[in-house]
Amino acid sequence: MTDPRLVAGVDCSTQATKVVVCDADTGEVLREGRAPHPDATQVDPAEWWKAWSLASEGLLDGVSALSVGGQQHGMVLLDGAGVAVHPAVLWNDTSSADATVELVSELGGPEAWAAATGSVPVPSFTVTKLRWVRGAAPDAAARAEAVALPHDWLTHQLAADRSGIADLTTDRGDVSGTGWWSPTLNDYRPDLVELAFGRSLQLPRVAGPSEIVGQTAFGAALAAGTGDNMAAALGLDLQPGDVAVSLGTSGTAFARSAAPTTDPSGFVAGFADATGGYLPLVCTLNAARVLSATAQLLGLDLAALDEAALTSTGSNGLVMLPYLDGERTPDLPHSTGLVYGLTRTTAQPATMARAAVEGMLCGLADAVDALRAQGLPVHRVLLLGGAARSRAVQALAPALLGAPVVLPEPAEYVALGAARQAAWAVSGNLPTWDVSMSKPESQVMTDDEAAAVRGRYAAVLAGTRPLLAAEYR
């Protein structure tokens, strides 16, 4: 028997599946679970189902509604029976770098893509993965009849009243990151699927933000779900003037907008959100792992790295471009990390630690500036994710990001946002849930010092961009 006071949210992320069960009125988390995913950029979708089963075990009694927030952009190719014909190709797989260049050119360049879909494709976008798989796995491509996103797939598996591919659903938030949906038209561009794949594929129906799209085997209503960033915006209850800067596996900066955005430079992706509005977003591939990799390099744990970065009087001209896994923004998929300004003076653990924190934050500062350039006000930054717990990050962020910083209480905001959507779907009203905030560490950098750090970072990037654009061998 279901209890209307209980709703569940799922975060099917890159690294794990997380489940929270919440009070539908207050958002209080009553139960939660987690299970890991394989550490790979191409994954059998069945692994997500295994993780869901483990993470949700013993949590779902009485749950009246459930929603899934999923990692954006992943490509799940299905045959007519709904079986995956190829491992899901995730957002952080850069195999489609060359395919991206081809597609951008074939439509007429970045301006044409921005006008068509609100975004200029980079290798993370699903449309580029369609072109890649067409050439890299032609047998699998030949068997494909439908394409879905990770949250679409998991929602479909959870729906007890579905089979095959006939009733696949998605939402406008997640689908806006595929490269074949237009936020301006609020509709698909199937011609772009054909451009990428050479033929048409069945696409999921785009459900409304508060729609119930099915029912689970345990009797809960199934909401539309959405992409992870859109779910996080719901979980944080972003208001106009708020910019969320998330420092997890990837780094993201995003804000709500009442109107669609287009950025021909490709820096800002013109996504939709999960409420019927828009969510312009900038994503970098490198965030928290920059700190963990630097700590490993220096033989320190993260706490010691933090202390070293704070005790340093500055990076003293040492600049780190932290593109350790290639980079999405700026669009340098073949790049590697680069350290510039290494001398006997700067070859110190504390200086390197400080340069790592500054380098990671400079990439996100460029992201916040790009949102400002789209006309979005930046009254405050909500800093979240694993690396936001770093005292050094907190102390340096306000000056480098150019705005006051607050720290949302650590929580699973993607799963919370999904749960909030589930409460909306089952009640007909989007509930207001309180989000606790705290203040960061005291600021240790002046605005002039921040401007100098960002200036050096920009100069090194401009001077080494041709090198970084070439494939590393």
C-alpha positions in Angstrom: 0.0 0.0 0.0 1.4 3.4 -1.0 1.7 6.5 1.3 1.1 9.8 -0.4 3.6 11.4 2.0 6.5 9.2 0.6 8.2 9.9 -2.8 11.5 8.6 -4.1 14.2 10.2 -6.3 16.9 8.3 -8.2 20.2 9.7 -9.4 21.7 7.4 -12.1 25.0 9.2 -12.3 28.3 8.4 -13.9 29.8 6.7 -10.8 26.8 5.3 -8.9 23.0 5.0 -8.5 21.7 6.9 -5.5 18.2 6.6 -4.1 16.4 8.9 -1.6 13.0 8.5 -0.1 11.5 11.8 1.1 8.6 13.3 2.9 6.6 14.8 0.0 5.6 17.9 1.9 9.0 18.9 3.5 11.6 17.1 1.5 13.1 15.5 4.6 15.2 12.5 3.6 13.9 9.4 5.4 15.8 6.6 3.7 18.7 6.4 1.3 20.9 4.0 -0.5 23.7 3.8 -3.0 25.5 1.3 -5.3 28.5 1.9 -7.6 28.7 1.7 -11.4 31.6 0.4 -13.4 34.4 2.9 -13.9 34.2 3.1 -17.7 33.0 5.5 -20.4 31.1 2.7 -22.2 28.8 0.6 -19.9 26.2 -2.1 -20.4 22.9 -0.5 -19.3 22.2 -3.6 -17.3 24.8 -2.4 -14.8 22.5 0.5 -14.0 19.6 -1.9 -13.3 21.9 -3.9 -11.0 22.9 -0.8 -9.2 19.3 0.4 -8.9 18.3 -3.0 -7.4 21.1 -2.8 -4.8 20.6 0.9 -4.0 16.8 0.7 -3.5 16.7 -2.6 -1.6 14.5 -2.3 1.5 13.7 1.4 0.8 10.6 1.5 -1.3 7.8 0.3 1.1 4.9 2.8 0.8 6.5 5.0 -1.9 3.7 6.7 -3.9 5.8 8.1 -6.7 9.3 7.9 -8.1 11.4 9.9 -10.6 14.8 9.3 -12.2 17.5 11.9 -12.7 20.2 10.6 -15.0 23.6 11.6 -16.3 23.1 13.6 -19.5 24.1 12.8 -23.1 24.7 9.0 -22.8 23.6 7.1 -25.9 21.6 4.0 -25.4 20.9 2.2 -28.7 18.0 -0.3 -28.7 16.6 -2.9 -31.0 12.9 -3.4 -31.6 12.6 -5.5 -28.5 14.2 -2.8 -26.3 17.5 -4.6 -25.9 20.7 -2.6 -26.0 22.7 -3.4 -29.2 25.9 -1.7 -27.9 27.3 -0.6 -24.6 25.9 2.8 -23.6 28.4 5.5 -24.6 28.6 8.0 -21.8 29.0 11.8 -21.8 32.6 11.6 -20.8 33.6 9.3 -23.7 35.5 11.4 -26.2 35.7 8.8 -29.0 33.4 11.0 -31.1 35.8 14.0 -31.2 36.4 13.6 -35.0 32.7 12.9 -35.6 31.9 16.2 -33.8 34.1 18.2 -36.2 32.4 16.5 -39.2 28.8 17.2 -37.9 29.5 20.8 -37.0 30.8 21.4 -40.5 28.1 19.5 -42.3 25.2 21.5 -40.9 27.0 24.8 -41.7 29.1 25.6 -38.7 28.6 26.5 -35.0 26.1 29.3 -35.8 23.8 26.8 -37.6 23.9 24.4 -34.7 23.2 27.1 -32.1 20.2 28.3 -34.1 18.9 24.8 -34.6 19.3 23.3 -31.1 20.5 26.1 -28.8 23.9 24.4 -28.5 27.0 23.7 -30.5 27.8 20.0 -30.2 30.9 18.8 -28.4 32.0 15.2 -28.1 29.8 14.7 -25.0 26.6 15.3 -27.0 24.6 12.3 -28.0 24.3 13.3 -31.7 28.1 13.0 -32.1 28.0 9.5 -30.5 25.4 8.5 -33.2 27.8 9.5 -35.9 30.7 7.7 -34.2 28.9 4.4 -33.6 27.7 4.4 -37.2 31.4 4.0 -38.3 32.9 2.3 -35.3 30.3 -0.4 -34.8 28.3 -0.8 -38.0 26.8 -4.1 -37.1 25.3 -2.7 -33.9 24.2 0.4 -35.7 22.4 -1.7 -38.3 20.3 -3.4 -35.6 19.3 -0.2 -33.8 15.7 0.9 -34.0 15.6 3.5 -31.2 17.9 5.8 -29.2 17.4 6.8 -25.6 19.2 8.5 -22.8 20.2 6.9 -19.5 17.3 8.3 -17.6 14.9 7.3 -20.4 16.2 3.7 -20.3 15.9 3.3 -16.5 12.5 4.9 -16.4 11.4 2.5 -19.2 12.7 -0.5 -17.2 10.9 0.7 -14.1 7.6 0.9 -15.9 5.7 -2.3 -15.4 3.2 -1.4 -18.1 5.7 -1.2 -21.0 7.6 -3.4 -23.3 9.7 -3.1 -26.4 10.3 0.5 -27.5 6.8 1.7 -28.3 6.3 3.7 -25.1 9.7 5.2 -24.5 9.5 8.6 -22.8 11.9 11.4 -22.0 11.6 15.0 -20.9 12.5 18.3 -22.5 15.4 19.0 -20.0 17.4 15.8 -20.7 16.5 15.7 -24.4 17.8 19.2 -24.9 21.3 17.8 -24.5 21.1 15.3 -27.4 21.7 17.7 -30.3 18.4 16.8 -32.1 15.9 18.8 -30.1 15.2 22.5 -30.3 14.4 24.4 -27.1 13.1 27.3 -29.3 10.7 25.1 -31.3 10.1 22.8 -28.2 10.2 19.9 -30.6 12.5 17.3 -32.2 14.7 17.9 -35.2 14.7 14.4 -36.7 16.7 15.6 -39.7 19.6 16.0 -37.4 19.3 12.3 -36.3 19.4 11.4 -40.0 22.4 13.7 -40.6 24.3 11.9 -37.8 23.1 8.3 -38.3 22.2 8.1 -41.9 18.6 7.1 -41.3 15.8 7.7 -38.8 15.5 6.2 -35.4 12.5 6.0 -33.0 12.8 8.8 -30.5 11.1 8.8 -27.0 7.9 10.8 -26.5 8.7 14.1 -24.7 6.6 14.1 -21.5 5.4 17.1 -19.7 7.3 18.3 -16.5 4.7 17.0 -14.0 3.3 14.1 -16.1 2.9 10.6 -14.8 4.3 8.3 -17.5 3.7 4.9 -16.0 3.5 2.8 -12.9 6.2 0.6 -11.2 5.8 -3.0 -10.3 5.5 -2.0 -6.7 2.6 0.3 -7.4 4.3 3.8 -7.4 3.5 6.4 -10.0 6.4 7.0 -12.4 7.2 10.7 -13.2 8.9 11.8 -16.4 12.3 12.2 -14.9 15.0 14.5 -16.3 18.7 15.0 -16.7 21.0 15.3 -13.7 21.7 19.0 -14.0 18.0 19.8 -14.4 17.2 17.6 -11.4 19.9 19.4 -9.4 18.3 22.7 -10.2 15.0 21.4 -8.9 16.7 20.0 -5.8 18.4 23.3 -5.1 15.3 25.4 -5.9 17.4 27.8 -8.0 16.0 31.3 -8.1 16.7 34.1 -10.6 20.2 35.5 -9.9 21.4 32.1 -8.6 24.2 30.3 -10.4 25.0 26.7 -9.3 28.6 25.8 -9.6 29.1 22.0 -9.1 32.5 20.5 -8.5 32.1 16.8 -9.0 33.5 14.4 -11.6 32.8 17.3 -14.0 32.4 20.9 -13.3 29.2 22.7 -14.2 27.8 26.2 -13.9 24.1 26.7 -14.6 21.2 29.0 -14.0 17.5 29.2 -14.7 16.4 31.4 -17.6 12.9 32.4 -18.7 13.9 32.4 -22.4 16.0 30.1 -24.5 19.7 31.0 -25.1 22.0 30.5 -28.1 25.7 30.8 -28.0 27.5 30.2 -31.3 30.8 30.1 -29.5 29.7 26.8 -28.1 30.7 27.7 -24.6 27.1 27.8 -23.2 24.8 24.9 -23.9 21.2 26.2 -24.3 19.4 23.5 -22.4 15.8 23.4 -21.2 15.0 22.7 -17.6 12.6 20.4 -15.8 9.8 22.9 -15.2 9.0 24.3 -18.6 11.8 26.9 -18.6 15.4 26.9 -19.6 18.8 26.0 -18.1 21.8 27.5 -19.9 24.8 25.5 -18.7 28.6 25.3 -19.1 30.3 22.0 -18.4 34.0 21.2 -17.9 35.3 17.7 -17.8 37.8 18.3 -15.0 36.9 19.3 -11.5 37.3 17.4 -8.2 39.7 14.9 -9.8 42.1 17.7 -10.4 42.6 18.0 -6.7 42.8 14.3 -6.1 45.3 13.8 -8.9 47.5 16.7 -7.6 47.3 15.3 -4.1 48.5 11.9 -5.4 51.3 13.6 -7.4 52.5 15.4 -4.3 52.2 12.4 -2.0 49.5 14.1 0.1 46.0 13.3 1.2 43.2 15.8 0.3 43.3 17.4 3.8 47.0 18.0 3.5 46.6 19.4 -0.1 44.0 21.7 1.3 46.2 22.9 4.1 49.2 23.4 1.6 47.0 25.5 -0.8 45.9 27.7 2.1 49.3 28.2 3.6 50.8 29.2 0.3 50.9 32.9 -0.2 49.9 32.4 -3.8 50.8 30.4 -6.9 53.6 32.9 -7.7 53.0 32.8 -11.4 52.6 29.0 -11.6 49.6 28.1 -13.8 47.9 24.8 -14.2 45.6 24.1 -17.1 43.9 21.1 -15.5 42.7 19.2 -18.6 43.7 15.8 -17.2 40.9 14.0 -19.1 40.8 16.2 -22.2 38.4 19.1 -22.0 34.9 19.9 -23.1 34.9 23.6 -22.4 37.0 24.9 -23.9 36.5 22.4 -26.7 39.9 20.6 -26.5 39.1 16.9 -26.4 42.6 15.8 -27.2 44.3 18.0 -24.6 46.2 17.0 -21.5 47.0 18.9 -18.4 49.7 21.5 -18.6 51.8 23.3 -15.9 53.5 26.6 -16.9 55.9 28.7 -14.9 57.8 25.9 -13.1 61.0 27.3 -11.6 63.1 26.4 -8.6 61.0 29.0 -6.7 57.6 27.6 -7.7 58.6 23.9 -7.5 57.1 23.6 -4.0 54.2 21.4 -2.9 52.3 24.4 -1.5 52.7 26.4 -4.7 51.6 23.4 -6.8 48.6 22.8 -4.5 47.5 26.4 -4.8 47.9 26.3 -8.6 45.7 23.2 -8.8 42.9 24.9 -6.9 43.2 28.1 -8.9 43.3 26.2 -12.2 40.2 24.3 -11.5 38.4 27.4 -10.3 39.6 29.5 -13.3 37.8 27.1 -15.7 34.6 27.5 -13.7 35.1 31.3 -13.5 35.2 31.4 -17.3 31.9 29.4 -17.2 30.2 31.9 -14.9 31.4 34.8 -17.1 29.9 33.0 -20.1 26.5 32.9 -18.4 26.8 36.6 -17.6 27.5 37.2 -21.3 24.1 35.5 -22.1 22.5 38.3 -20.0 21.9 36.2 -16.9 22.4 38.1 -13.5 24.8 36.5 -11.0 23.8 37.6 -7.6 25.2 34.7 -5.7 27.0 31.4 -6.4 25.8 28.1 -4.9 28.9 26.0 -4.6 28.4 22.3 -4.3 29.9 18.9 -5.1 32.7 17.0 -3.5 35.4 19.6 -4.1 33.2 22.3 -2.6 34.1 20.8 0.8 37.7 22.0 0.3 38.5 24.9 2.5 41.0 26.2 -0.1 38.3 26.1 -2.8 35.8 28.0 -0.5 38.4 30.6 0.4 39.4 31.3 -3.2 36.1 30.9 -5.0 34.4 34.3 -4.2 37.2 36.4 -5.7 37.8 34.1 -8.7 34.1 33.6 -9.5 33.3 37.3 -8.9 30.3 36.8 -6.7 29.3 36.0 -3.1 29.4 32.3 -2.4 27.1 30.1 -0.3 27.3 26.4 0.4 24.2 24.3 0.2 24.2 21.7 2.9 25.9 18.5 1.4 23.1 16.4 0.0 22.2 14.3 -3.0 20.6 17.2 -4.9 20.0 15.3 -8.2 18.1 12.6 -6.3 16.3 15.2 -4.2 15.3 17.1 -7.4 13.9 13.9 -8.9 12.0 13.2 -5.7 10.6 16.8 -5.8 9.4 16.1 -9.4 7.8 12.9 -8.2 5.9 14.8 -5.5 4.8 17.3 -8.1 3.5 14.6 -10.5 1.5 12.8 -7.8 0.0 15.9 -6.1 -0.3 18.3 -9.0 1.7 21.0 -7.2 5.4 21.6 -7.1 6.3 21.6 -3.4 8.6 24.1 -1.7 11.4 22.4 0.1 13.9 24.3 2.3 17.5 24.1 1.3 19.9 24.9 4.1 22.9 27.1 3.3 26.1 27.9 5.1 28.9 30.4 4.7 32.3 29.4 3.1 35.8 29.9 4.6 36.9 33.4 4.9 38.1 34.9 1.6 41.9 34.9 1.2 42.3 36.5 -2.2 41.6 40.1 -3.2 39.8 41.1 -6.4 43.1 42.4 -7.9 44.9 39.2 -7.1 42.1 37.2 -8.6 42.2 39.3 -11.8 46.0 38.6 -12.1 45.5 34.9 -11.6 42.8 34.8 -14.2 44.8 36.9 -16.6 47.8 34.5 -16.4 45.5 31.5 -16.9 43.9 33.1 -20.0 47.3 34.0 -21.4 48.7 30.5 -21.0 45.6 29.0 -22.6 45.8 31.3 -25.5 49.5 30.7 -26.0 49.3 26.9 -25.8 46.0 26.3 -27.5 47.5 25.0 -30.8 49.5 22.5 -28.8 46.5 21.4 -26.7 44.3 21.0 -29.8 46.6 18.5 -31.3 46.2 14.8 -30.4 48.6 13.9 -27.6 51.0 11.1 -28.5 
